[in-house]
Amino acid sequence: MVSLLAKEAELTTFVARGALTAEELLDAYTCFLNREPSPFVLWDLTDATLTQIPVDAIRRVAKTVAELAKGRRPAGRSAVVCGQLVDFGLARMLTTYLSFEGYPVQLQAFTDRTRARAWLMDEGDE
């Protein structure tokens, strides 16, 4: 399950719990786009896992997210924070696929929330 935790002017934070599905990720992203998307997004998956999503579905999620973002997603950054190394690896795979698909946002996966938030808000760090 993915829930919107907080929406500030510049930062939207999602928190997920349990074994996530591709559909849950897409639903959360669609909801984000429909609510005046912010330029910075933190996806906190520390209490969730991506291991139930097959690799081919991760690629489809990236393709769909990139298509949905066209003309709707403001430039900015998105950080994914994972609690387990296997999920970190899958998140890195997703960010790589999104880059290949031309997603208009800088992406980074982390294992630490503090570092992720600092990266998101540090405009001088390219």
Buried (B, 14 or more C-beta within 10 A) or exposed (E): EBEEEEBEEEBBBBBBBEEBBBEBBBEBBEEBBEEEBBBBBBBBBBEBBBEEBEEEBBBBBBBBBBEBBEEEBEEBBBBBBBBBEEBBBBBBBBBBBBBEBEBBBBBBBBBEBEEBBEBBBEEEEE
